[in-house]
Amino acid sequence: MNDFLLIPALALTTLFAAILVGLWSKRKTDEKLDDPDALKSSLAKDGPGPQPFR
């Protein structure tokens, strides 16, 4: 297999992997946003606040 086929194959594989990781991350974020028992961020207005020694 020469570079004519190898480079596009690697590029498409990388693009496909990045799309899958993005979709997985979005799903996990949406699940956390929908969970009422999830911990709030310390930066959120209604969160626990900064705890530098924790």
PDB file with SEQRES, HELIX, SHEET and CRYST1 records, atoms N, CA, C and O in Angstrom:
SEQRES   1 A   54  MET ASN ASP PHE LEU LEU ILE PRO ALA LEU ALA LEU THR          
SEQRES   2 A   54  THR LEU PHE ALA ALA ILE LEU VAL GLY LEU TRP SER LYS          
SEQRES   3 A   54  ARG LYS THR ASP GLU LYS LEU ASP ASP PRO ASP ALA LEU          
SEQRES   4 A   54  LYS SER SER LEU ALA LYS ASP GLY PRO GLY PRO GLN PRO          
SEQRES   5 A   54  PHE ARG                                                      
HELIX    1 AA1 ASP A    3  ASP A   34  1                                  32    
CRYST1    1.000    1.000    1.000  90.00  90.00  90.00 P 1           1          
ATOM      1  N   MET A   1       0.851  -1.177   0.000  1.00  0.00           N  
ATOM      2  CA  MET A   1       0.000   0.000   0.000  1.00  0.00           C  
ATOM      3  C   MET A   1       0.898   1.241   0.000  1.00  0.00           C  
ATOM      4  O   MET A   1       1.817   1.357   0.811  1.00  0.00           O  
ATOM      5  N   ASN A   2       0.625   2.127  -0.887  1.00  0.00           N  
ATOM      6  CA  ASN A   2       1.462   3.321  -0.988  1.00  0.00           C  
ATOM      7  C   ASN A   2       0.836   4.486  -0.222  1.00  0.00           C  
ATOM      8  O   ASN A   2      -0.243   4.364   0.359  1.00  0.00           O  
ATOM      9  N   ASP A   3       1.535   5.607  -0.237  1.00  0.00           N  
ATOM     10  CA  ASP A   3       1.080   6.783   0.501  1.00  0.00           C  
ATOM     11  C   ASP A   3      -0.233   7.334  -0.043  1.00  0.00           C  
ATOM     12  O   ASP A   3      -0.970   8.006   0.679  1.00  0.00           O  
ATOM     13  N   PHE A   4      -0.527   7.058  -1.295  1.00  0.00           N  
ATOM     14  CA  PHE A   4      -1.750   7.554  -1.904  1.00  0.00           C  
ATOM     15  C   PHE A   4      -2.987   7.042  -1.161  1.00  0.00           C  
ATOM     16  O   PHE A   4      -3.990   7.751  -1.082  1.00  0.00           O  
ATOM     17  N   LEU A   5      -2.933   5.847  -0.626  1.00  0.00           N  
ATOM     18  CA  LEU A   5      -4.063   5.285   0.120  1.00  0.00           C  
ATOM     19  C   LEU A   5      -3.868   5.368   1.636  1.00  0.00           C  
ATOM     20  O   LEU A   5      -4.842   5.457   2.385  1.00  0.00           O  
ATOM     21  N   LEU A   6      -2.640   5.338   2.076  1.00  0.00           N  
ATOM     22  CA  LEU A   6      -2.361   5.303   3.510  1.00  0.00           C  
ATOM     23  C   LEU A   6      -2.744   6.611   4.201  1.00  0.00           C  
ATOM     24  O   LEU A   6      -3.400   6.581   5.242  1.00  0.00           O  
ATOM     25  N   ILE A   7      -2.359   7.726   3.658  1.00  0.00           N  
ATOM     26  CA  ILE A   7      -2.614   9.022   4.294  1.00  0.00           C  
ATOM     27  C   ILE A   7      -4.124   9.300   4.419  1.00  0.00           C  
ATOM     28  O   ILE A   7      -4.567   9.664   5.508  1.00  0.00           O  
ATOM     29  N   PRO A   8      -4.928   9.146   3.366  1.00  0.00           N  
ATOM     30  CA  PRO A   8      -6.367   9.356   3.543  1.00  0.00           C  
ATOM     31  C   PRO A   8      -7.007   8.359   4.515  1.00  0.00           C  
ATOM     32  O   PRO A   8      -7.928   8.721   5.248  1.00  0.00           O  
ATOM     33  N   ALA A   9      -6.537   7.129   4.529  1.00  0.00           N  
ATOM     34  CA  ALA A   9      -7.077   6.134   5.452  1.00  0.00           C  
ATOM     35  C   ALA A   9      -6.787   6.525   6.901  1.00  0.00           C  
ATOM     36  O   ALA A   9      -7.662   6.412   7.760  1.00  0.00           O  
ATOM     37  N   LEU A  10      -5.578   6.978   7.173  1.00  0.00           N  
ATOM     38  CA  LEU A  10      -5.239   7.421   8.525  1.00  0.00           C  
ATOM     39  C   LEU A  10      -6.024   8.666   8.914  1.00  0.00           C  
ATOM     40  O   LEU A  10      -6.473   8.789  10.053  1.00  0.00           O  
ATOM     41  N   ALA A  11      -6.190   9.582   7.979  1.00  0.00           N  
ATOM     42  CA  ALA A  11      -6.945  10.806   8.262  1.00  0.00           C  
ATOM     43  C   ALA A  11      -8.404  10.490   8.569  1.00  0.00           C  
ATOM     44  O   ALA A  11      -8.968  11.035   9.518  1.00  0.00           O  
ATOM     45  N   LEU A  12      -9.017   9.622   7.783  1.00  0.00           N  
ATOM     46  CA  LEU A  12     -10.414   9.264   8.026  1.00  0.00           C  
ATOM     47  C   LEU A  12     -10.584   8.482   9.322  1.00  0.00           C  
ATOM     48  O   LEU A  12     -11.577   8.660  10.028  1.00  0.00           O  
ATOM     49  N   THR A  13      -9.631   7.623   9.638  1.00  0.00           N  
ATOM     50  CA  THR A  13      -9.683   6.873  10.898  1.00  0.00           C  
ATOM     51  C   THR A  13      -9.589   7.820  12.086  1.00  0.00           C  
ATOM     52  O   THR A  13     -10.323   7.667  13.063  1.00  0.00           O  
ATOM     53  N   THR A  14      -8.694   8.793  12.009  1.00  0.00           N  
ATOM     54  CA  THR A  14      -8.544   9.767  13.085  1.00  0.00           C  
ATOM     55  C   THR A  14      -9.807  10.617  13.220  1.00  0.00           C  
ATOM     56  O   THR A  14     -10.264  10.874  14.334  1.00  0.00           O  
ATOM     57  N   LEU A  15     -10.364  11.048  12.112  1.00  0.00           N  
ATOM     58  CA  LEU A  15     -11.593  11.837  12.134  1.00  0.00           C  
ATOM     59  C   LEU A  15     -12.730  11.034  12.752  1.00  0.00           C  
ATOM     60  O   LEU A  15     -13.476  11.558  13.580  1.00  0.00           O  
ATOM     61  N   PHE A  16     -12.871   9.784  12.366  1.00  0.00           N  
ATOM     62  CA  PHE A  16     -13.915   8.923  12.908  1.00  0.00           C  
ATOM     63  C   PHE A  16     -13.731   8.720  14.415  1.00  0.00           C  
ATOM     64  O   PHE A  16     -14.705   8.747  15.168  1.00  0.00           O  
ATOM     65  N   ALA A  17     -12.497   8.519  14.851  1.00  0.00           N  
ATOM     66  CA  ALA A  17     -12.227   8.340  16.278  1.00  0.00           C  
ATOM     67  C   ALA A  17     -12.562   9.614  17.057  1.00  0.00           C  
ATOM     68  O   ALA A  17     -13.122   9.533  18.150  1.00  0.00           O  
ATOM     69  N   ALA A  18     -12.232  10.784  16.515  1.00  0.00           N  
ATOM     70  CA  ALA A  18     -12.539  12.048  17.184  1.00  0.00           C  
ATOM     71  C   ALA A  18     -14.046  12.263  17.284  1.00  0.00           C  
ATOM     72  O   ALA A  18     -14.531  12.763  18.299  1.00  0.00           O  
ATOM     73  N   ILE A  19     -14.783  11.896  16.256  1.00  0.00           N  
ATOM     74  CA  ILE A  19     -16.242  12.012  16.291  1.00  0.00           C  
ATOM     75  C   ILE A  19     -16.824  11.095  17.355  1.00  0.00           C  
ATOM     76  O   ILE A  19     -17.722  11.497  18.094  1.00  0.00           O  
ATOM     77  N   LEU A  20     -16.322   9.865  17.441  1.00  0.00           N  
ATOM     78  CA  LEU A  20     -16.817   8.928  18.455  1.00  0.00           C  
ATOM     79  C   LEU A  20     -16.542   9.428  19.864  1.00  0.00           C  
ATOM     80  O   LEU A  20     -17.413   9.339  20.729  1.00  0.00           O  
ATOM     81  N   VAL A  21     -15.349   9.952  20.110  1.00  0.00           N  
ATOM     82  CA  VAL A  21     -15.017  10.482  21.433  1.00  0.00           C  
ATOM     83  C   VAL A  21     -15.909  11.678  21.763  1.00  0.00           C  
ATOM     84  O   VAL A  21     -16.367  11.813  22.898  1.00  0.00           O  
ATOM     85  N   GLY A  22     -16.158  12.537  20.791  1.00  0.00           N  
ATOM     86  CA  GLY A  22     -17.033  13.679  21.011  1.00  0.00           C  
ATOM     87  C   GLY A  22     -18.455  13.267  21.341  1.00  0.00           C  
ATOM     88  O   GLY A  22     -19.074  13.835  22.241  1.00  0.00           O  
ATOM     89  N   LEU A  23     -18.975  12.288  20.626  1.00  0.00           N  
ATOM     90  CA  LEU A  23     -20.329  11.804  20.903  1.00  0.00           C  
ATOM     91  C   LEU A  23     -20.421  11.142  22.275  1.00  0.00           C  
ATOM     92  O   LEU A  23     -21.405  11.324  22.991  1.00  0.00           O  
ATOM     93  N   TRP A  24     -19.408  10.385  22.634  1.00  0.00           N  
ATOM     94  CA  TRP A  24     -19.379   9.730  23.942  1.00  0.00           C  
ATOM     95  C   TRP A  24     -19.336  10.779  25.048  1.00  0.00           C  
ATOM     96  O   TRP A  24     -20.046  10.659  26.046  1.00  0.00           O  
ATOM     97  N   SER A  25     -18.507  11.802  24.875  1.00  0.00           N  
ATOM     98  CA  SER A  25     -18.399  12.852  25.873  1.00  0.00           C  
ATOM     99  C   SER A  25     -19.704  13.628  26.006  1.00  0.00           C  
ATOM    100  O   SER A  25     -20.112  13.976  27.115  1.00  0.00           O  
ATOM    101  N   LYS A  26     -20.359  13.898  24.883  1.00  0.00           N  
ATOM    102  CA  LYS A  26     -21.641  14.608  24.917  1.00  0.00           C  
ATOM    103  C   LYS A  26     -22.686  13.783  25.651  1.00  0.00           C  
ATOM    104  O   LYS A  26     -23.461  14.329  26.437  1.00  0.00           O  
ATOM    105  N   ARG A  27     -22.721  12.488  25.411  1.00  0.00           N  
ATOM    106  CA  ARG A  27     -23.687  11.632  26.091  1.00  0.00           C  
ATOM    107  C   ARG A  27     -23.464  11.633  27.604  1.00  0.00           C  
ATOM    108  O   ARG A  27     -24.417  11.720  28.378  1.00  0.00           O  
ATOM    109  N   LYS A  28     -22.198  11.536  28.017  1.00  0.00           N  
ATOM    110  CA  LYS A  28     -21.883  11.534  29.447  1.00  0.00           C  
ATOM    111  C   LYS A  28     -22.237  12.881  30.083  1.00  0.00           C  
ATOM    112  O   LYS A  28     -22.733  12.919  31.210  1.00  0.00           O  
ATOM    113  N   THR A  29     -21.990  13.979  29.378  1.00  0.00           N  
ATOM    114  CA  THR A  29     -22.330  15.305  29.887  1.00  0.00           C  
ATOM    115  C   THR A  29     -23.836  15.458  30.018  1.00  0.00           C  
ATOM    116  O   THR A  29     -24.321  15.975  31.025  1.00  0.00           O  
ATOM    117  N   ASP A  30     -24.579  15.014  29.015  1.00  0.00           N  
ATOM    118  CA  ASP A  30     -26.034  15.100  29.072  1.00  0.00           C  
ATOM    119  C   ASP A  30     -26.594  14.261  30.213  1.00  0.00           C  
ATOM    120  O   ASP A  30     -27.546  14.673  30.875  1.00  0.00           O  
ATOM    121  N   GLU A  31     -26.012  13.086  30.449  1.00  0.00           N  
ATOM    122  CA  GLU A  31     -26.466  12.249  31.560  1.00  0.00           C  
ATOM    123  C   GLU A  31     -26.222  12.949  32.893  1.00  0.00           C  
ATOM    124  O   GLU A  31     -27.064  12.897  33.790  1.00  0.00           O  
ATOM    125  N   LYS A  32     -25.070  13.602  33.020  1.00  0.00           N  
ATOM    126  CA  LYS A  32     -24.754  14.290  34.267  1.00  0.00           C  
ATOM    127  C   LYS A  32     -25.657  15.506  34.464  1.00  0.00           C  
ATOM    128  O   LYS A  32     -26.061  15.793  35.591  1.00  0.00           O  
ATOM    129  N   LEU A  33     -25.976  16.219  33.396  1.00  0.00           N  
ATOM    130  CA  LEU A  33     -26.862  17.374  33.507  1.00  0.00           C  
ATOM    131  C   LEU A  33     -28.276  16.953  33.894  1.00  0.00           C  
ATOM    132  O   LEU A  33     -28.964  17.687  34.604  1.00  0.00           O  
ATOM    133  N   ASP A  34     -28.715  15.791  33.441  1.00  0.00           N  
ATOM    134  CA  ASP A  34     -30.061  15.310  33.750  1.00  0.00           C  
ATOM    135  C   ASP A  34     -30.171  14.682  35.135  1.00  0.00           C  
ATOM    136  O   ASP A  34     -31.278  14.469  35.631  1.00  0.00           O  
ATOM    137  N   ASP A  35     -29.029  14.382  35.768  1.00  0.00           N  
ATOM    138  CA  ASP A  35     -29.027  13.734  37.079  1.00  0.00           C  
ATOM    139  C   ASP A  35     -29.179  14.787  38.181  1.00  0.00           C  
ATOM    140  O   ASP A  35     -28.288  15.617  38.360  1.00  0.00           O  
ATOM    141  N   PRO A  36     -30.291  14.768  38.919  1.00  0.00           N  
ATOM    142  CA  PRO A  36     -30.475  15.780  39.967  1.00  0.00           C  
ATOM    143  C   PRO A  36     -29.540  15.573  41.163  1.00  0.00           C  
ATOM    144  O   PRO A  36     -29.331  16.501  41.944  1.00  0.00           O  
ATOM    145  N   ASP A  37     -28.980  14.382  41.315  1.00  0.00           N  
ATOM    146  CA  ASP A  37     -28.100  14.101  42.451  1.00  0.00           C  
ATOM    147  C   ASP A  37     -26.620  14.338  42.130  1.00  0.00           C  
ATOM    148  O   ASP A  37     -25.764  14.125  42.989  1.00  0.00           O  
ATOM    149  N   ALA A  38     -26.315  14.769  40.925  1.00  0.00           N  
ATOM    150  CA  ALA A  38     -24.923  15.003  40.549  1.00  0.00           C  
ATOM    151  C   ALA A  38     -24.382  16.206  41.306  1.00  0.00           C  
ATOM    152  O   ALA A  38     -25.101  17.177  41.545  1.00  0.00           O  
ATOM    153  N   LEU A  39     -23.119  16.137  41.680  1.00  0.00           N  
ATOM    154  CA  LEU A  39     -22.492  17.249  42.388  1.00  0.00           C  
ATOM    155  C   LEU A  39     -22.376  18.461  41.470  1.00  0.00           C  
ATOM    156  O   LEU A  39     -22.077  18.327  40.283  1.00  0.00           O  
ATOM    157  N   LYS A  40     -22.610  19.619  42.020  1.00  0.00           N  
ATOM    158  CA  LYS A  40     -22.457  20.857  41.277  1.00  0.00           C  
ATOM    159  C   LYS A  40     -20.971  21.216  41.222  1.00  0.00           C  
ATOM    160  O   LYS A  40     -20.186  20.817  42.082  1.00  0.00           O  
ATOM    161  N   SER A  41     -20.617  21.963  40.214  1.00  0.00           N  
ATOM    162  CA  SER A  41     -19.251  22.443  40.096  1.00  0.00           C  
ATOM    163  C   SER A  41     -18.977  23.452  41.198  1.00  0.00           C  
ATOM    164  O   SER A  41     -19.885  24.174  41.611  1.00  0.00           O  
ATOM    165  N   SER A  42     -17.747  23.517  41.678  1.00  0.00           N  
ATOM    166  CA  SER A  42     -17.405  24.522  42.685  1.00  0.00           C  
ATOM    167  C   SER A  42     -17.433  25.919  42.091  1.00  0.00           C  
ATOM    168  O   SER A  42     -17.450  26.903  42.831  1.00  0.00           O  
ATOM    169  N   LEU A  43     -17.438  26.023  40.766  1.00  0.00           N  
ATOM    170  CA  LEU A  43     -17.522  27.316  40.111  1.00  0.00           C  
ATOM    171  C   LEU A  43     -18.969  27.726  39.835  1.00  0.00           C  
ATOM    172  O   LEU A  43     -19.223  28.873  39.465  1.00  0.00           O  
ATOM    173  N   ALA A  44     -19.919  26.806  40.011  1.00  0.00           N  
ATOM    174  CA  ALA A  44     -21.319  27.124  39.770  1.00  0.00           C  
ATOM    175  C   ALA A  44     -21.836  28.055  40.857  1.00  0.00           C  
ATOM    176  O   ALA A  44     -21.374  28.021  41.998  1.00  0.00           O  
ATOM    177  N   LYS A  45     -22.801  28.886  40.482  1.00  0.00           N  
ATOM    178  CA  LYS A  45     -23.349  29.855  41.432  1.00  0.00           C  
ATOM    179  C   LYS A  45     -23.997  29.152  42.623  1.00  0.00           C  
ATOM    180  O   LYS A  45     -23.931  29.651  43.747  1.00  0.00           O  
ATOM    181  N   ASP A  46     -24.621  28.002  42.388  1.00  0.00           N  
ATOM    182  CA  ASP A  46     -25.264  27.272  43.470  1.00  0.00           C  
ATOM    183  C   ASP A  46     -24.425  26.085  43.937  1.00  0.00           C  
ATOM    184  O   ASP A  46     -24.937  25.186  44.604  1.00  0.00           O  
ATOM    185  N   GLY A  47     -23.152  26.078  43.591  1.00  0.00           N  
ATOM    186  CA  GLY A  47     -22.264  24.991  43.973  1.00  0.00           C  
ATOM    187  C   GLY A  47     -21.721  25.156  45.382  1.00  0.00           C  
ATOM    188  O   GLY A  47     -22.067  26.116  46.071  1.00  0.00           O  
ATOM    189  N   PRO A  48     -20.867  24.223  45.820  1.00  0.00           N  
ATOM    190  CA  PRO A  48     -20.355  24.268  47.195  1.00  0.00           C  
ATOM    191  C   PRO A  48     -19.322  25.354  47.431  1.00  0.00           C  
ATOM    192  O   PRO A  48     -18.976  25.619  48.582  1.00  0.00           O  
ATOM    193  N   GLY A  49     -18.826  25.980  46.404  1.00  0.00           N  
ATOM    194  CA  GLY A  49     -17.821  27.028  46.571  1.00  0.00           C  
ATOM    195  C   GLY A  49     -16.416  26.451  46.516  1.00  0.00           C  
ATOM    196  O   GLY A  49     -16.234  25.236  46.601  1.00  0.00           O  
ATOM    197  N   PRO A  50     -15.426  27.318  46.374  1.00  0.00           N  
ATOM    198  CA  PRO A  50     -14.046  26.837  46.297  1.00  0.00           C  
ATOM    199  C   PRO A  50     -13.579  26.277  47.641  1.00  0.00           C  
ATOM    200  O   PRO A  50     -13.858  26.842  48.699  1.00  0.00           O  
ATOM    201  N   GLN A  51     -12.874  25.172  47.573  1.00  0.00           N  
ATOM    202  CA  GLN A  51     -12.317  24.544  48.766  1.00  0.00           C  
ATOM    203  C   GLN A  51     -10.841  24.249  48.477  1.00  0.00           C  
ATOM    204  O   GLN A  51     -10.502  23.144  48.053  1.00  0.00           O  
ATOM    205  N   PRO A  52      -9.982  25.213  48.701  1.00  0.00           N  
ATOM    206  CA  PRO A  52      -8.584  25.052  48.287  1.00  0.00           C  
ATOM    207  C   PRO A  52      -7.816  23.967  49.032  1.00  0.00           C  
ATOM    208  O   PRO A  52      -6.823  23.457  48.513  1.00  0.00           O  
ATOM    209  N   PHE A  53      -8.253  23.599  50.242  1.00  0.00           N  
ATOM    210  CA  PHE A  53      -7.495  22.615  51.021  1.00  0.00           C  
ATOM    211  C   PHE A  53      -8.164  21.254  51.022  1.00  0.00           C  
ATOM    212  O   PHE A  53      -7.833  20.414  51.858  1.00  0.00           O  
ATOM    213  N   ARG A  54      -9.077  21.015  50.127  1.00  0.00           N  
ATOM    214  CA  ARG A  54      -9.786  19.750  50.083  1.00  0.00           C  
ATOM    215  C   ARG A  54      -9.076  18.752  49.238  1.00  0.00           C  
ATOM    216  O   ARG A  54      -9.543  17.622  49.093  1.00  0.00           O  
TER     217      ARG A  54                                                      
END                                                                             
